[in-house]
Protein backbone atom coordinates (compact mmCIF):
# COMPACT_ATOMS: atom_id res chain seq x y z
CA UNK A 1 0.00 0.00 0.00
CA UNK A 2 1.21 3.50 -0.84
CA UNK A 3 -0.43 6.90 -0.65
CA UNK A 4 -0.46 9.32 -3.58
CA UNK A 5 -1.96 12.75 -4.21
CA UNK A 6 -4.98 12.75 -6.51
CA UNK A 7 -4.20 16.30 -7.67
CA UNK A 8 -0.43 16.40 -8.28
CA UNK A 9 0.48 12.71 -8.28
CA UNK A 10 3.14 12.91 -5.59
CA UNK A 11 3.79 9.72 -3.61
CA UNK A 12 3.32 10.48 0.09
CA UNK A 13 5.69 8.68 2.45
CA UNK A 14 4.09 9.77 5.74
CA UNK A 15 1.05 7.50 6.04
CA UNK A 16 -0.34 9.69 8.83
CA UNK A 17 -0.87 12.50 6.35
CA UNK A 18 -4.40 13.53 5.45
CA UNK A 19 -3.44 15.91 2.63
CA UNK A 20 -0.60 16.26 0.14
CA UNK A 21 2.31 18.17 1.73
CA UNK A 22 3.03 19.87 -1.62
CA UNK A 23 -0.36 21.03 -2.91
CA UNK A 24 -2.79 20.17 -0.11
CA UNK A 25 -4.66 17.84 -2.47
CA UNK A 26 -6.62 14.69 -1.66
CA UNK A 27 -4.64 11.56 -0.79
CA UNK A 28 -5.70 8.27 -2.38
CA UNK A 29 -4.28 4.85 -1.47
CA UNK A 30 -2.86 2.45 -4.06
CA UNK A 31 -2.23 -1.28 -3.72
CA UNK A 32 0.38 -3.46 -5.40
CA UNK A 33 0.65 -7.16 -6.06
CA UNK A 34 -3.06 -8.04 -5.88
CA UNK A 35 -4.45 -10.39 -8.52
CA UNK A 36 -8.09 -11.35 -9.22
CA UNK A 37 -7.47 -14.67 -7.47
CA UNK A 38 -6.05 -13.09 -4.32
CA UNK A 39 -8.64 -10.36 -3.65
CA UNK A 40 -10.49 -12.39 -1.01
CA UNK A 41 -9.26 -13.99 2.20
CA UNK A 42 -12.16 -16.16 3.34
CA UNK A 43 -10.53 -16.78 6.71
CA UNK A 44 -11.46 -13.19 7.68
CA UNK A 45 -14.88 -11.82 8.67
CA UNK A 46 -16.86 -8.97 7.11
CA UNK A 47 -14.90 -6.35 5.22
CA UNK A 48 -11.64 -7.88 6.35
CA UNK A 49 -11.92 -10.65 3.78
CA UNK A 50 -10.77 -7.91 1.38
CA UNK A 51 -7.82 -7.00 3.61
CA UNK A 52 -5.33 -7.13 0.72
CA UNK A 53 -7.10 -4.10 -0.80
CA UNK A 54 -7.54 -2.29 2.53
CA UNK A 55 -5.14 -0.34 4.78
CA UNK A 56 -2.55 -2.56 6.45
CA UNK A 57 -3.94 -2.92 9.96
CA UNK A 58 -2.69 -5.63 12.38
CA UNK A 59 -5.30 -8.30 13.04
CA UNK A 60 -5.62 -7.56 16.80
CA UNK A 61 -6.71 -3.99 15.91
CA UNK A 62 -9.38 -4.97 13.34
CA UNK A 63 -12.84 -4.21 14.68
CA UNK A 64 -15.86 -6.19 13.51
CA UNK A 65 -19.49 -5.59 14.52
CA UNK A 66 -21.15 -7.44 11.65
CA UNK A 67 -20.70 -4.85 8.91
CA UNK A 68 -20.65 -5.70 5.23
CA UNK A 69 -22.22 -8.51 3.17
CA UNK A 70 -25.41 -6.45 2.87
CA UNK A 71 -28.24 -7.81 0.69
CA UNK A 72 -28.59 -7.10 -3.03
CA UNK A 73 -32.31 -7.32 -3.80
CA UNK A 74 -33.75 -7.47 -7.33
CA UNK A 75 -36.67 -5.19 -8.13
CA UNK A 76 -39.98 -6.99 -8.61
CA UNK A 77 -42.22 -4.09 -9.67
CA UNK A 78 -40.41 -0.79 -10.19
CA UNK A 79 -38.09 -2.18 -12.88
CA UNK A 80 -41.08 -3.28 -14.98
CA UNK A 81 -42.79 0.09 -14.60
CA UNK A 82 -39.65 1.98 -15.66
CA UNK A 83 -38.78 -0.51 -18.45
CA UNK A 84 -35.35 -1.29 -16.98
CA UNK A 85 -33.71 -4.56 -18.01
CA UNK A 86 -32.29 -5.38 -14.56
CA UNK A 87 -32.61 -3.30 -11.41
CA UNK A 88 -31.13 -4.12 -8.01
CA UNK A 89 -31.12 -2.41 -4.63
CA UNK A 90 -28.00 -2.62 -2.43
CA UNK A 91 -29.45 -2.44 1.10
CA UNK A 92 -26.84 -0.71 3.24
CA UNK A 93 -29.35 -0.32 6.05
CA UNK A 94 -28.41 -3.91 6.93
CA UNK A 95 -25.18 -2.72 8.56
CA UNK A 96 -24.99 -2.67 12.40
CA UNK A 97 -26.01 0.97 12.96
CA UNK A 98 -28.21 1.11 9.85
CA UNK A 99 -26.09 2.73 7.14
CA UNK A 100 -23.07 2.29 4.87
CA UNK A 101 -21.08 4.52 7.23
CA UNK A 102 -20.34 1.42 9.32
CA UNK A 103 -17.94 0.32 6.59
CA UNK A 104 -15.99 3.55 7.06
CA UNK A 105 -16.11 3.40 10.85
CA UNK A 106 -14.87 -0.21 10.94
CA UNK A 107 -11.73 0.73 9.02
CA UNK A 108 -11.34 4.19 10.57
CA UNK A 109 -11.51 3.19 14.23
CA UNK A 110 -9.34 0.12 13.55
CA UNK A 111 -6.78 2.47 11.95
CA UNK A 112 -7.04 4.73 15.02
CA UNK A 113 -6.31 1.77 17.31
CA UNK A 114 -3.35 0.69 15.21
CA UNK A 115 -2.03 4.26 15.15
CA UNK A 116 -2.37 4.70 18.91
CA UNK A 117 -4.75 7.64 18.64
CA UNK A 118 -5.97 9.17 21.93
CA UNK A 119 -9.49 9.92 20.63
CA UNK A 120 -11.62 10.34 17.51
CA UNK A 121 -13.19 13.60 16.34
CA UNK A 122 -15.53 14.34 13.44
CA UNK A 123 -18.77 15.73 12.06
CA UNK A 124 -22.11 14.24 11.16
CA UNK A 125 -25.62 14.84 9.92
CA UNK A 126 -26.43 11.61 11.71
CA UNK A 127 -25.27 8.36 10.14
CA UNK A 128 -21.51 8.85 10.39
CA UNK A 129 -21.90 9.91 14.00
CA UNK A 130 -23.84 6.77 14.90
CA UNK A 131 -21.35 4.54 13.10
CA UNK A 132 -18.20 6.01 14.63
CA UNK A 133 -19.83 6.30 18.06
CA UNK A 134 -20.61 2.58 17.99
CA UNK A 135 -17.15 1.49 16.86
CA UNK A 136 -15.39 3.95 19.17
CA UNK A 137 -17.44 2.54 22.06
CA UNK A 138 -16.37 -0.96 21.05
CA UNK A 139 -12.73 0.15 20.92
CA UNK A 140 -12.88 2.11 24.19
CA UNK A 141 -11.85 5.36 22.48
CA UNK A 142 -13.47 8.75 23.29
CA UNK A 143 -15.40 10.26 20.38
CA UNK A 144 -15.91 14.03 19.99
CA UNK A 145 -18.54 15.14 17.50
CA UNK A 146 -19.83 18.36 15.90
CA UNK A 147 -23.34 17.94 14.48
CA UNK A 148 -25.74 19.91 12.29
CA UNK A 149 -27.88 22.51 14.02
CA UNK A 150 -31.08 20.85 12.76
CA UNK A 151 -30.01 17.21 12.98
CA UNK A 152 -32.80 14.60 12.82
CA UNK A 153 -33.75 13.77 16.42
CA UNK A 154 -33.70 10.00 15.87
CA UNK A 155 -30.15 10.22 14.55
CA UNK A 156 -29.03 12.43 17.43
CA UNK A 157 -30.54 10.00 19.94
CA UNK A 158 -28.67 7.09 18.37
CA UNK A 159 -25.36 8.95 18.59
CA UNK A 160 -25.95 9.84 22.23
CA UNK A 161 -26.90 6.25 23.06
CA UNK A 162 -23.37 5.12 22.16
CA UNK A 163 -21.84 7.71 24.51
CA UNK A 164 -20.41 10.24 22.03
CA UNK A 165 -19.46 13.74 23.22
CA UNK A 166 -21.73 15.91 21.05
CA UNK A 167 -21.88 19.64 20.21
CA UNK A 168 -24.36 21.31 17.83
CA UNK A 169 -23.09 24.13 15.58
CA UNK A 170 -25.28 27.02 14.41
CA UNK A 171 -25.55 27.19 10.62
CA UNK A 172 -23.73 23.89 10.09
CA UNK A 173 -25.39 22.08 7.17
CA UNK A 174 -26.76 25.32 5.74
CA UNK A 175 -23.79 27.58 5.04
CA UNK A 176 -20.57 26.39 3.39
CA UNK A 177 -18.39 28.82 5.34
CA UNK A 178 -19.62 27.35 8.64
CA UNK A 179 -18.79 23.86 7.44
CA UNK A 180 -15.33 24.99 6.39
CA UNK A 181 -14.69 26.38 9.87
CA UNK A 182 -15.84 23.16 11.50
CA UNK A 183 -13.61 21.02 9.26
CA UNK A 184 -10.63 23.30 9.95
CA UNK A 185 -11.15 23.13 13.71
CA UNK A 186 -11.31 19.35 13.62
CA UNK A 187 -8.07 19.08 11.68
CA UNK A 188 -6.42 21.44 14.18
CA UNK A 189 -7.52 19.12 16.99
CA UNK A 190 -6.20 16.10 15.07
CA UNK A 191 -2.74 17.68 14.88
CA UNK A 192 -2.78 19.26 18.35
CA UNK A 193 -4.02 16.27 20.38
CA UNK A 194 -3.00 13.33 18.15
CA UNK A 195 -6.63 12.40 17.55
CA UNK A 196 -8.11 10.53 14.58
CA UNK A 197 -10.19 12.44 12.05
CA UNK A 198 -13.54 10.75 11.41
CA UNK A 199 -14.84 13.19 8.79
CA UNK A 200 -16.21 10.79 6.20
CA UNK A 201 -14.37 12.19 3.18
CA UNK A 202 -11.24 11.10 1.35
CA UNK A 203 -9.95 14.64 1.80
CA UNK A 204 -9.93 14.27 5.59
CA UNK A 205 -9.28 10.56 6.14
CA UNK A 206 -8.42 8.47 3.06
CA UNK A 207 -7.70 5.41 5.20
CA UNK A 208 -11.14 5.14 6.78
CA UNK A 209 -12.84 5.86 3.45
CA UNK A 210 -11.33 2.72 1.92
CA UNK A 211 -14.19 0.86 3.60
CA UNK A 212 -16.67 2.28 1.07
CA UNK A 213 -15.18 0.44 -1.90
CA UNK A 214 -16.11 -2.91 -0.37
CA UNK A 215 -19.62 -2.13 -1.68
CA UNK A 216 -18.17 -2.49 -5.20
CA UNK A 217 -16.40 -5.73 -4.32
CA UNK A 218 -19.63 -7.21 -2.95
CA UNK A 219 -21.67 -6.10 -5.97
CA UNK A 220 -19.33 -7.91 -8.36
CA UNK A 221 -19.66 -11.09 -6.28
CA UNK A 222 -23.42 -10.85 -5.83
CA UNK A 223 -24.50 -10.10 -9.41
CA UNK A 224 -22.00 -11.68 -10.47
CA UNK A 225 -19.99 -9.27 -12.59
CA UNK A 226 -20.22 -5.50 -12.84
CA UNK A 227 -23.45 -3.55 -13.38
CA UNK A 228 -23.73 -1.11 -16.27
CA UNK A 229 -24.80 1.80 -14.05
CA UNK A 230 -24.70 2.58 -10.33
CA UNK A 231 -26.84 5.36 -8.85
CA UNK A 232 -25.48 6.80 -5.62
CA UNK A 233 -26.80 9.51 -3.28
CA UNK A 234 -24.30 12.38 -3.04
CA UNK A 235 -23.91 14.77 -0.14
CA UNK A 236 -20.19 15.13 0.54
CA UNK A 237 -19.54 12.73 -2.40
CA UNK A 238 -17.43 10.24 -0.41
CA UNK A 239 -19.85 7.38 -1.13
CA UNK A 240 -19.71 8.14 -4.85
CA UNK A 241 -15.91 8.37 -4.94
CA UNK A 242 -15.45 5.26 -2.82
CA UNK A 243 -17.66 3.05 -4.98
CA UNK A 244 -15.93 4.35 -8.11
CA UNK A 245 -12.52 3.60 -6.55
CA UNK A 246 -13.55 0.03 -5.87
CA UNK A 247 -14.55 -0.58 -9.47
CA UNK A 248 -11.43 1.24 -10.69
CA UNK A 249 -9.20 -1.10 -8.69
CA UNK A 250 -11.06 -4.19 -9.86
CA UNK A 251 -10.68 -2.99 -13.44
CA UNK A 252 -6.94 -2.32 -13.04
CA UNK A 253 -6.20 -5.83 -11.77
CA UNK A 254 -8.38 -7.43 -14.46
CA UNK A 255 -11.18 -8.66 -12.17
CA UNK A 256 -13.95 -7.03 -14.27
CA UNK A 257 -14.07 -6.31 -18.03
CA UNK A 258 -15.63 -2.86 -17.65
CA UNK A 259 -16.42 -0.23 -15.03
CA UNK A 260 -20.03 0.84 -14.51
CA UNK A 261 -21.11 4.39 -15.21
CA UNK A 262 -21.44 6.15 -11.84
CA UNK A 263 -24.34 8.60 -11.39
CA UNK A 264 -24.23 11.00 -8.42
CA UNK A 265 -27.75 12.04 -7.39
CA UNK A 266 -28.21 15.18 -5.30
CA UNK A 267 -31.15 17.07 -3.87
CA UNK A 268 -31.91 20.12 -6.01
CA UNK A 269 -31.77 22.11 -2.76
CA UNK A 270 -28.10 21.23 -2.33
CA UNK A 271 -26.84 20.52 -5.84
CA UNK A 272 -23.37 22.07 -5.75
CA UNK A 273 -21.81 19.13 -7.61
CA UNK A 274 -24.59 18.82 -10.19
CA UNK A 275 -24.45 22.52 -11.09
CA UNK A 276 -20.67 22.38 -11.48
CA UNK A 277 -20.93 19.27 -13.67
CA UNK A 278 -23.50 20.96 -15.92
CA UNK A 279 -21.21 23.98 -16.27
CA UNK A 280 -18.11 21.89 -17.00
CA UNK A 281 -16.41 23.09 -13.81
CA UNK A 282 -13.98 21.05 -11.68
CA UNK A 283 -14.91 22.49 -8.27
CA UNK A 284 -18.39 22.44 -6.66
CA UNK A 285 -20.52 25.52 -7.31
CA UNK A 286 -21.12 27.89 -4.38
CA UNK A 287 -24.43 28.35 -2.62
CA UNK A 288 -26.22 27.43 0.64
CA UNK A 289 -28.34 24.34 1.21
CA UNK A 290 -32.14 24.60 1.24
CA UNK A 291 -32.75 20.84 1.07
CA UNK A 292 -34.80 19.13 3.76
CA UNK A 293 -33.13 15.77 3.15
CA UNK A 294 -31.01 14.79 6.15
CA UNK A 295 -27.61 13.55 5.03
CA UNK A 296 -27.55 15.53 1.79
CA UNK A 297 -27.24 18.99 3.34
CA UNK A 298 -23.56 19.47 2.47
CA UNK A 299 -23.07 22.81 0.67
CA UNK A 300 -19.27 22.37 0.85
CA UNK A 301 -18.85 18.73 -0.32
CA UNK A 302 -15.31 17.72 0.73
CA UNK A 303 -14.91 15.15 -2.06
CA UNK A 304 -16.82 17.15 -4.66
CA UNK A 305 -13.75 18.03 -6.70
CA UNK A 306 -12.64 14.40 -6.91
CA UNK A 307 -16.16 13.38 -7.96
CA UNK A 308 -16.14 16.04 -10.69
CA UNK A 309 -12.73 14.83 -11.88
CA UNK A 310 -14.12 11.29 -12.15
CA UNK A 311 -16.98 12.63 -14.25
CA UNK A 312 -14.56 14.60 -16.43
CA UNK A 313 -12.73 11.33 -17.16
CA UNK A 314 -15.98 9.96 -18.58
CA UNK A 315 -16.61 7.54 -15.71
CA UNK A 316 -19.74 9.22 -14.39
CA UNK A 317 -22.29 12.00 -14.35
CA UNK A 318 -24.55 13.89 -11.95
CA UNK A 319 -28.20 14.86 -11.73
CA UNK A 320 -30.47 16.60 -9.23
CA UNK A 321 -33.98 15.76 -8.08
CA UNK A 322 -36.46 17.72 -5.99
CA UNK A 323 -37.05 16.77 -2.36
CA UNK A 324 -40.60 15.80 -3.33
CA UNK A 325 -39.23 13.30 -5.86
CA UNK A 326 -37.04 11.80 -3.15
CA UNK A 327 -39.98 11.39 -0.78
CA UNK A 328 -42.02 9.79 -3.56
CA UNK A 329 -39.19 7.34 -4.29
CA UNK A 330 -39.07 6.50 -0.58
CA UNK A 331 -42.80 5.75 -0.66
CA UNK A 332 -42.49 3.58 -3.79
CA UNK A 333 -39.69 1.52 -2.27
CA UNK A 334 -41.78 0.84 0.82
CA UNK A 335 -45.13 0.15 -0.87
CA UNK A 336 -43.97 -1.60 -4.05
CA UNK A 337 -40.72 -3.33 -3.06
CA UNK A 338 -41.07 -3.76 0.71
CA UNK A 339 -37.88 -1.75 1.30
CA UNK A 340 -38.02 0.84 4.08
CA UNK A 341 -35.22 3.40 3.81
CA UNK A 342 -34.53 6.94 4.91
CA UNK A 343 -35.10 9.77 2.40
CA UNK A 344 -31.39 10.25 1.57
CA UNK A 345 -31.18 6.56 0.66
CA UNK A 346 -34.14 6.86 -1.73
CA UNK A 347 -32.34 9.62 -3.63
CA UNK A 348 -30.59 7.07 -5.83
CA UNK A 349 -33.93 5.65 -6.99
CA UNK A 350 -35.35 9.15 -7.49
CA UNK A 351 -32.48 9.85 -9.87
CA UNK A 352 -33.01 6.58 -11.73
CA UNK A 353 -36.74 7.29 -12.10
CA UNK A 354 -36.01 10.69 -13.62
CA UNK A 355 -33.38 9.25 -15.99
CA UNK A 356 -35.65 6.39 -17.09
CA UNK A 357 -38.54 8.74 -17.81
CA UNK A 358 -36.33 11.08 -19.83
CA UNK A 359 -34.95 8.17 -21.88
CA UNK A 360 -38.26 6.36 -22.26
CA UNK A 361 -36.88 3.23 -20.62
CA UNK A 362 -33.55 1.47 -20.10
CA UNK A 363 -34.13 -2.07 -21.32
CA UNK A 364 -30.42 -2.78 -21.85
CA UNK A 365 -29.40 -1.49 -18.40
CA UNK A 366 -28.19 -3.52 -15.46
CA UNK A 367 -28.66 -0.83 -12.83
CA UNK A 368 -27.95 -0.75 -9.10
CA UNK A 369 -29.35 1.81 -6.67
CA UNK A 370 -27.34 2.14 -3.47
CA UNK A 371 -29.89 2.38 -0.65
CA UNK A 372 -27.58 3.97 1.87
CA UNK A 373 -29.54 3.85 5.15
CA UNK A 374 -32.54 2.30 6.90
CA UNK A 375 -35.85 4.16 7.31
CA UNK A 376 -35.86 4.34 11.10
CA UNK A 377 -33.06 6.92 10.89
CA UNK A 378 -35.66 9.67 10.36
CA UNK A 379 -38.63 9.31 12.70
CA UNK A 380 -40.27 12.57 11.65
CA UNK A 381 -40.32 11.56 8.01
CA UNK A 382 -41.78 8.18 8.95
CA UNK A 383 -44.68 9.89 10.71
CA UNK A 384 -45.18 12.19 7.70
CA UNK A 385 -45.33 9.16 5.40
CA UNK A 386 -48.26 7.62 7.28
CA UNK A 387 -50.02 10.73 8.64
CA UNK A 388 -52.84 10.41 6.09
CA UNK A 389 -53.58 6.81 7.00
CA UNK A 390 -56.25 6.03 9.59
CA UNK A 391 -56.40 2.92 11.76
CA UNK A 392 -59.96 2.06 12.91
CA UNK A 393 -60.58 0.81 16.46
CA UNK A 394 -62.86 -2.23 16.48
CA UNK A 395 -64.86 -3.98 19.14
CA UNK A 396 -63.66 -7.50 19.85
CA UNK A 397 -67.03 -8.95 18.78
CA UNK A 398 -67.05 -7.02 15.52
CA UNK A 399 -63.78 -7.81 13.76
CA UNK A 400 -64.57 -6.53 10.28
CA UNK A 401 -62.04 -7.38 7.53
Phi, psi and omega in degrees: 000132172226160180248136180222151181282130178295326188276312185249350176085359182295137172282130184257121183280319183286104183284000172270357181289147176246356178208155181297129180293341180273306187244356181077010184286177184282131178274135174235143181270146178233149185235141182243152171075021179255128180250165177305328182280346184247012181297316187261144171235096187289356176280350183256156181264152172058224180296336187290350173293343176259028189302333181290343176245027177231164177306145185283097183242129180303144185304321179297342181263357184278114179275145178214121177241011181104014182286158177087179182054040180285154185293148169244111189251126177286144177289138178257334186233315186296322180300318179294318181298321183271357182060051178254132183305302176224134178224130181230153177242122177269109191270087181284351173294350178282357176286164190305318180258007171098013177205168179295343182299340177297329177297319180291316183295322180300316179286316186296314181286327174297318177297320178298318177298313182295330181271357180070031181292145181281333182195172174244150179213138182194195180231165175195152164261357175152302189289317178296321179299315179297317182297307183292327177297319180295312183288325176295321176298317179296328181272347183075031181249132176298147183228114179261138190216129170260130185237163179298148180301320184248049180293141177303131187298323179296322180290319178297318180298320180296318178298314181295326181299329180275357175091019179290155177263107195247140173225130174276151181233125179298131176082354180287126184099351178247313185247130183300321183295328177292316177300319179298320179295319179297313180300318181296318181295321179297315181292331173297316180295322178302314182285322186287319187251001184061046176265170177259128175288131176242020172295124188276073178209142177302329182295332185246346171195086182294338182286311178299320185293347176299338178298331184297322187292347176294341172300315179298316181300317180293320180301316181295326176287320188283330187289312346279166184094177184270144172288170175275327183216140174237127177258125185233134170300148180223114170251278174278350176082005179294322178298314179300310182295319182295318179294317176302316183298322178298313179293324178299316180293319178298322179293318183295326181267004175081021181277339177224148182281340181207155174266143176287156172284127183261124179248118175272125181247123180242159169289138178300336179281353176209068190249043184299325179283317181298317181294323177292319178300315181296329182270358182074022181270162181250001174232147181303143179289150179284166176136145180285168177267133172241004181292149175259008184270108179300131181101340179250004183273072183231084183288349176237067186300115185300325181257018181298320181292322177293319178300317179293326177293322176298317178295321180295334177285350182093008183269357183190184180205181182216147175212158182241146177229152179289155177304322180297324177293324178293315180295323178293320177296322177299317179297315181299317179300319181289311188277334185249341180237352182073023182250117182256112182230165175283163183304315181303324181290331179282353182299323179300314179293322178302320177293318179297318179301314179298315181297317182296320179294319180294327182268350182074026181119163181216062189291341179263003184275145167240089192257146175235131170256125178276112180266097200283341182203156184283157186292333183289356177295335185231088183296323180296315180296323177301315179294323177297322182300325187248008185297334182274354182266138182246138179248111182289149176256119185254153169284148184297335179264012180218066185271080181287138178239000000 
